[in-house]
């Protein structure tokens, strides 16, 4: 990229034209740049939305102020300012400008600075999670899947376990295994903190494990049901079999399906278990309580209740599977996800309110520092990283 193009790309006028669609050339310019640099698209989109929201907030503030002044004049009262004069950096639109400048700085680091200038930062920054998992066989033998070569990695009761080039674990059953006298053995696959994995079960159902999650299942399904046990979070695409319902056990909850797509989040450190249905139907049971979900609904199970939420943002719930964080939730909930994926400990200092809500979208494949910088653009929180400990501050 020539210096003239870089200067134009980083100009405030060009970015504001892109944000508000005021100049077709600038819109095309930015769209082309983002197409060529998809790794930066999430950050830039967050900044664009923030600029638009804060510009709107500035207009709303002015409109409300003038309306109140008009009412006071009609009532014969002197106009009293309803907003105290604030420094420039605390004005709504000024915050948008600061976000813009932060975005320009972020892009300048991406485009203009030599790679070696960032080497020290990258070396000390915490890398994101990756495809890592451990397979524990019925005899207790553990196989580090990340280090295993592609191909057959084990055989149990005639069932072959293969690792594919894409990193999947696939079970291949000899003909007649499920109907014979063989007794299934149980395996456990665990994605540790900072890991994830995909497994194709003996019935061809697919399961994606999120970080700090484990799934226990038989080497083949026999009898009149297919039963597995989950701890943590997983996304399921269940092969249809009307004669053998598929059941997922997690904590006190049972999810029963015939063939469908759904996500279960049942971590030990979460007070609420969430089952979100993408397609098909599932039955949620928790003791004497039971509900049936339709697509777009989410069951939330806690000690006190089993309730169903409608119109769930499905993209939010499976964003982790698709390679990014997309959230609209409390800071505390977000940081638990960050801790699992980046393998860090999180603590809070000062008057930070962990219950305050944040919304956004961040790639899961950015280093920790890049992800935290995006959250800091809100201006309400800051982070200090020491080793593998992240402290959240005001």
C-alpha positions as CSV (number, residue, x, y, z in Angstrom):
1,X,0.0,0.0,0.0
2,X,1.5,3.4,-1.0
3,X,1.8,6.2,1.6
4,X,-1.0,8.3,-0.1
5,X,-3.5,5.4,0.2
6,X,-2.5,4.7,3.8
7,X,-2.9,8.3,4.8
8,X,-6.4,8.4,3.2
9,X,-7.4,5.1,4.8
10,X,-6.4,6.4,8.3
11,X,-8.1,9.7,7.9
12,X,-11.0,10.6,10.1
13,X,-13.0,12.0,7.2
14,X,-12.7,8.7,5.2
15,X,-13.7,6.6,8.2
16,X,-16.7,8.8,9.1
17,X,-17.8,8.7,5.4
18,X,-17.7,4.9,5.6
19,X,-19.6,4.8,8.9
20,X,-22.5,7.0,7.7
21,X,-22.4,6.0,4.0
22,X,-21.8,9.6,2.9
23,X,-19.3,9.0,0.1
24,X,-19.6,6.0,-2.2
25,X,-15.8,6.0,-3.0
26,X,-14.9,5.8,0.7
27,X,-17.5,3.1,1.3
28,X,-16.1,1.1,-1.6
29,X,-12.5,1.8,-0.4
30,X,-13.2,0.5,3.1
31,X,-15.2,-2.5,1.9
32,X,-12.4,-3.5,-0.3
33,X,-9.8,-3.1,2.4
34,X,-11.9,-5.2,4.9
35,X,-12.4,-7.9,2.2
36,X,-8.6,-8.0,1.8
37,X,-8.0,-8.1,5.5
38,X,-10.8,-10.2,7.1
39,X,-8.7,-10.7,10.3
40,X,-9.4,-7.1,11.2
41,X,-13.1,-6.9,10.1
42,X,-14.5,-7.7,13.6
43,X,-12.5,-4.9,15.3
44,X,-13.4,-2.3,12.7
45,X,-17.1,-3.3,12.7
46,X,-17.1,-2.8,16.5
47,X,-15.6,0.7,16.1
48,X,-18.0,1.6,13.3
49,X,-21.0,0.7,15.4
50,X,-19.7,2.5,18.4
51,X,-19.2,5.7,16.3
52,X,-22.7,5.5,15.0
53,X,-24.2,4.8,18.5
54,X,-22.3,7.7,20.1
55,X,-23.1,10.1,17.4
56,X,-26.8,9.2,17.9
57,X,-26.4,9.6,21.6
58,X,-25.0,13.1,21.0
59,X,-27.9,14.1,18.8
60,X,-30.4,12.7,21.3
61,X,-28.8,14.6,24.2
62,X,-29.0,17.9,22.3
63,X,-32.6,17.2,21.2
64,X,-33.7,16.4,24.8
65,X,-31.8,19.5,26.1
66,X,-33.6,21.8,23.7
67,X,-37.0,20.3,24.4
68,X,-36.5,20.8,28.1
69,X,-35.5,24.4,27.6
70,X,-38.6,25.0,25.4
71,X,-40.8,23.6,28.1
72,X,-39.2,25.8,30.7
73,X,-39.7,29.0,28.6
74,X,-43.4,28.1,28.0
75,X,-43.9,27.7,31.8
76,X,-42.2,31.1,32.3
77,X,-39.2,29.5,34.0
78,X,-35.6,30.4,33.2
79,X,-33.8,27.9,31.1
80,X,-31.7,25.7,33.3
81,X,-29.0,23.5,31.6
82,X,-29.9,19.9,32.3
83,X,-26.3,18.6,31.7
84,X,-23.3,19.9,33.4
85,X,-20.5,21.0,31.2
86,X,-18.1,18.2,30.8
87,X,-14.5,18.0,29.4
88,X,-14.2,17.3,25.7
89,X,-13.2,13.7,26.2
90,X,-16.4,13.0,28.2
91,X,-18.7,14.4,25.5
92,X,-20.6,11.6,23.6
93,X,-19.3,12.5,20.2
94,X,-15.8,13.1,21.5
95,X,-15.9,9.5,22.7
96,X,-16.7,8.4,19.2
97,X,-13.8,10.4,17.9
98,X,-11.5,8.8,20.4
99,X,-12.8,5.4,19.3
100,X,-12.0,6.3,15.8
101,X,-8.5,7.4,16.7
102,X,-8.0,4.1,18.6
103,X,-9.2,2.2,15.5
104,X,-6.8,4.1,13.3
105,X,-4.0,3.3,15.7
106,X,-5.0,-0.3,15.7
107,X,-5.0,-0.4,11.9
108,X,-1.7,1.6,11.7
109,X,-0.1,-1.1,13.8
110,X,-1.5,-3.7,11.4
111,X,-0.6,-2.0,8.1
112,X,2.2,0.5,8.5
113,X,4.5,-0.6,11.3
114,X,7.2,-3.2,10.5
115,X,6.4,-6.6,12.0
116,X,9.6,-6.6,14.0
117,X,8.4,-3.5,15.9
118,X,5.6,-5.6,17.5
119,X,7.7,-8.7,18.1
120,X,8.2,-8.0,21.8
121,X,4.5,-7.4,22.3
122,X,3.5,-10.5,20.4
123,X,6.0,-12.6,22.2
124,X,4.7,-11.6,25.6
125,X,1.0,-11.6,24.6
126,X,-1.1,-14.7,25.5
127,X,-2.1,-16.7,22.5
128,X,-5.6,-17.9,21.9
129,X,-6.8,-21.5,22.4
130,X,-6.4,-24.1,19.7
131,X,-7.4,-27.6,18.7
132,X,-6.2,-29.6,21.7
133,X,-7.8,-32.6,23.4
134,X,-7.1,-35.8,25.3
135,X,-8.8,-39.1,24.6
136,X,-9.1,-41.5,27.5
137,X,-9.8,-45.1,26.5
138,X,-11.8,-47.6,28.6
139,X,-8.5,-49.1,30.0
140,X,-7.4,-45.7,31.2
141,X,-4.8,-45.1,28.5
142,X,-4.6,-41.5,27.5
143,X,-3.9,-40.3,23.9
144,X,-2.8,-36.7,23.3
145,X,-4.8,-36.0,20.1
146,X,-2.9,-32.9,19.2
147,X,0.4,-34.8,19.0
148,X,-1.1,-38.0,17.4
149,X,-0.4,-38.7,13.7
150,X,-3.4,-38.9,11.4
151,X,-4.8,-42.4,10.9
152,X,-5.7,-45.2,13.2
153,X,-4.8,-44.3,16.8
154,X,-6.5,-47.2,18.8
155,X,-8.8,-50.2,18.5
156,X,-11.3,-51.3,21.1
157,X,-13.5,-54.4,20.8
158,X,-13.0,-54.3,17.1
159,X,-14.0,-50.6,16.8
160,X,-11.3,-48.6,15.1
161,X,-10.6,-45.0,16.2
162,X,-9.2,-42.8,13.5
163,X,-7.9,-39.3,13.5
164,X,-8.6,-37.4,10.3
165,X,-6.5,-34.7,8.7
166,X,-9.0,-32.1,9.8
167,X,-8.4,-33.1,13.4
168,X,-11.7,-35.0,13.8
169,X,-11.9,-38.3,15.8
170,X,-14.0,-40.9,13.9
171,X,-15.2,-44.3,15.1
172,X,-15.5,-47.0,12.5
173,X,-17.6,-50.1,13.5
174,X,-17.2,-53.5,11.9
175,X,-20.5,-54.8,10.4
176,X,-22.9,-56.2,13.0
177,X,-21.0,-54.8,16.0
178,X,-24.1,-53.2,17.6
179,X,-26.3,-56.2,17.2
180,X,-23.7,-58.8,18.3
181,X,-22.7,-60.0,21.7
182,X,-20.0,-57.3,22.1
183,X,-20.3,-55.0,25.1
184,X,-19.5,-51.3,24.4
185,X,-16.6,-49.7,26.2
186,X,-16.6,-46.1,27.3
187,X,-14.3,-43.4,26.1
188,X,-13.9,-39.8,27.3
189,X,-12.7,-36.9,25.2
190,X,-11.6,-33.8,27.0
191,X,-10.9,-30.4,25.5
192,X,-8.8,-28.6,28.3
193,X,-8.7,-25.0,29.1
194,X,-7.6,-23.3,26.0
195,X,-8.7,-26.2,23.7
196,X,-11.5,-27.4,21.5
197,X,-12.2,-30.5,19.4
198,X,-14.6,-32.3,17.1
199,X,-15.6,-35.9,17.4
200,X,-17.8,-38.0,15.2
201,X,-19.6,-40.6,17.3
202,X,-20.2,-44.2,16.3
203,X,-23.7,-43.3,15.0
204,X,-22.2,-40.5,12.8
205,X,-23.5,-37.8,15.1
206,X,-21.1,-34.8,15.3
207,X,-20.1,-33.1,18.5
208,X,-17.9,-30.0,18.9
209,X,-16.4,-29.5,22.3
210,X,-15.7,-26.0,23.7
211,X,-12.8,-25.3,26.0
212,X,-12.8,-26.9,29.5
213,X,-15.3,-29.5,28.4
214,X,-15.5,-33.3,28.3
215,X,-17.8,-35.9,26.7
216,X,-18.1,-39.6,27.8
217,X,-19.7,-42.0,25.3
218,X,-19.7,-45.7,24.3
219,X,-17.5,-47.1,21.4
220,X,-20.8,-48.1,19.9
221,X,-24.5,-47.6,20.7
222,X,-26.5,-50.7,21.7
223,X,-30.0,-51.3,23.1
224,X,-32.9,-48.8,22.8
225,X,-31.0,-45.5,23.4
226,X,-27.9,-43.5,22.7
227,X,-26.6,-42.0,25.9
228,X,-23.6,-39.7,26.5
229,X,-22.5,-37.5,29.4
230,X,-21.4,-33.9,29.0
231,X,-19.5,-31.6,31.4
232,X,-19.0,-28.1,30.0
233,X,-20.2,-26.9,26.6
234,X,-20.8,-28.7,23.3
235,X,-22.6,-28.3,20.0
236,X,-24.4,-31.4,18.8
237,X,-25.6,-32.4,15.3
238,X,-27.4,-35.7,16.0
239,X,-27.9,-38.4,13.3
240,X,-31.6,-39.2,13.1
241,X,-32.7,-42.6,14.5
242,X,-36.3,-42.9,15.6
243,X,-35.8,-46.2,17.2
244,X,-32.9,-45.0,19.4
245,X,-33.4,-41.6,21.1
246,X,-30.2,-39.7,21.8
247,X,-29.8,-38.5,25.4
248,X,-27.3,-36.1,26.8
249,X,-26.8,-36.1,30.6
250,X,-25.3,-33.0,32.1
251,X,-25.4,-32.3,35.9
252,X,-29.1,-32.9,36.9
253,X,-30.4,-32.3,33.4
254,X,-31.3,-34.8,30.6
255,X,-31.7,-33.6,27.0
256,X,-33.6,-36.1,24.7
257,X,-33.6,-35.9,20.9
258,X,-34.2,-38.1,17.9
259,X,-32.2,-36.0,15.4
260,X,-31.5,-32.3,15.6
261,X,-28.9,-29.5,16.2
262,X,-28.5,-27.9,19.6
263,X,-26.0,-26.4,22.0
264,X,-25.7,-27.2,25.7
265,X,-23.7,-25.1,28.1
266,X,-23.4,-26.8,31.5
267,X,-20.2,-25.7,33.2
268,X,-19.6,-26.3,36.9
269,X,-18.9,-22.6,37.4
270,X,-22.2,-21.4,35.8
271,X,-25.3,-21.2,37.9
272,X,-27.6,-21.8,34.9
273,X,-27.5,-24.6,32.4
274,X,-28.5,-23.4,28.9
275,X,-29.8,-25.6,26.1
276,X,-30.4,-23.8,22.8
277,X,-32.2,-25.4,19.9
278,X,-31.2,-24.6,16.3
279,X,-33.4,-27.1,14.5
280,X,-35.7,-30.1,15.2
281,X,-37.1,-30.5,18.7
282,X,-35.7,-31.6,22.1
283,X,-37.1,-32.5,25.5
284,X,-35.5,-31.0,28.6
285,X,-35.9,-32.9,31.9
286,X,-34.6,-31.9,35.3
287,X,-36.1,-34.0,38.0
288,X,-39.9,-33.6,37.9
289,X,-39.6,-30.6,35.6
290,X,-39.8,-31.1,31.8
291,X,-40.2,-28.8,28.7
292,X,-40.1,-29.3,24.9
293,X,-38.2,-26.7,22.8
294,X,-38.8,-25.5,19.3
295,X,-36.1,-23.9,17.2
296,X,-35.0,-20.5,18.4
297,X,-35.8,-21.3,22.1
298,X,-33.5,-21.8,25.0
299,X,-34.1,-23.8,28.2
300,X,-32.5,-22.3,31.3
301,X,-32.2,-24.8,34.2
302,X,-31.1,-23.7,37.7
303,X,-31.7,-25.0,41.2
304,X,-34.9,-22.9,41.5
305,X,-36.5,-23.1,38.0
306,X,-36.7,-24.5,34.5
307,X,-37.7,-21.7,32.1
308,X,-37.8,-21.3,28.4
309,X,-36.6,-18.2,26.6
310,X,-37.9,-17.4,23.1
311,X,-36.3,-15.4,20.3
312,X,-32.8,-16.3,21.4
313,X,-29.9,-14.9,19.2
314,X,-28.7,-18.2,17.9
315,X,-25.6,-16.6,16.5
316,X,-24.5,-15.6,20.0
317,X,-24.9,-19.1,21.3
318,X,-22.8,-20.9,18.8
319,X,-20.3,-18.1,18.0
320,X,-17.6,-20.0,19.8
321,X,-18.0,-22.9,17.4
322,X,-17.7,-20.5,14.4
323,X,-14.5,-18.9,15.7
324,X,-15.5,-15.7,17.6
325,X,-17.0,-14.3,20.7
326,X,-20.4,-12.6,20.2
327,X,-22.0,-11.5,23.4
328,X,-24.6,-9.4,25.0
329,X,-24.2,-10.2,28.7
330,X,-22.5,-9.3,32.0
331,X,-18.8,-8.6,32.3
332,X,-18.5,-11.5,34.7
333,X,-20.0,-13.9,32.2
334,X,-17.7,-12.6,29.4
335,X,-14.6,-13.0,31.5
336,X,-15.4,-16.6,32.4
337,X,-15.4,-17.3,28.6
338,X,-12.1,-15.4,28.2
339,X,-10.6,-17.4,31.1
340,X,-11.6,-20.8,29.6
341,X,-10.3,-20.0,26.1
342,X,-7.1,-18.1,26.9
343,X,-6.3,-20.2,30.0
344,X,-6.0,-17.3,32.4
345,X,-7.2,-16.4,35.9
346,X,-9.4,-13.3,36.2
347,X,-9.8,-11.0,39.2
348,X,-11.5,-7.7,39.8
349,X,-10.0,-4.6,41.5
350,X,-11.5,-1.3,42.7
351,X,-15.2,-0.5,42.1
352,X,-15.7,-2.5,38.9
353,X,-19.2,-3.8,38.7
354,X,-19.0,-7.4,37.3
355,X,-22.8,-7.3,36.5
356,X,-22.5,-4.4,33.9
357,X,-23.4,-5.6,30.5
358,X,-21.4,-5.4,27.3
359,X,-22.1,-6.3,23.7
360,X,-19.7,-7.0,20.9
361,X,-18.0,-9.4,18.6
362,X,-14.4,-10.4,18.8
363,X,-12.4,-13.1,16.9
364,X,-11.4,-16.0,19.1
365,X,-8.1,-16.3,17.2
366,X,-6.7,-12.9,18.3
367,X,-4.1,-12.8,21.0
368,X,-5.5,-11.9,24.4
369,X,-4.2,-8.4,24.3
370,X,-6.0,-7.6,21.1
371,X,-9.3,-8.9,22.5
372,X,-8.9,-6.9,25.7
373,X,-8.1,-3.7,23.8
374,X,-11.5,-4.0,21.9
375,X,-13.3,-4.2,25.3
376,X,-11.3,-1.2,26.6
377,X,-12.6,0.9,23.8
378,X,-15.9,1.3,25.8
379,X,-13.9,3.5,28.2
380,X,-15.5,1.9,31.3
381,X,-13.0,-0.8,32.0
382,X,-9.3,-1.5,31.7
383,X,-7.2,-4.6,32.1
384,X,-3.8,-5.4,33.6
385,X,-2.1,-8.7,32.5
386,X,0.6,-10.2,34.7
387,X,1.7,-13.6,33.6
388,X,-1.5,-15.5,33.2
389,X,-3.6,-13.4,35.5
390,X,-5.9,-10.7,34.2
391,X,-7.1,-7.9,36.5
392,X,-10.2,-6.0,35.5
393,X,-10.1,-2.3,36.6
394,X,-12.0,0.9,36.0
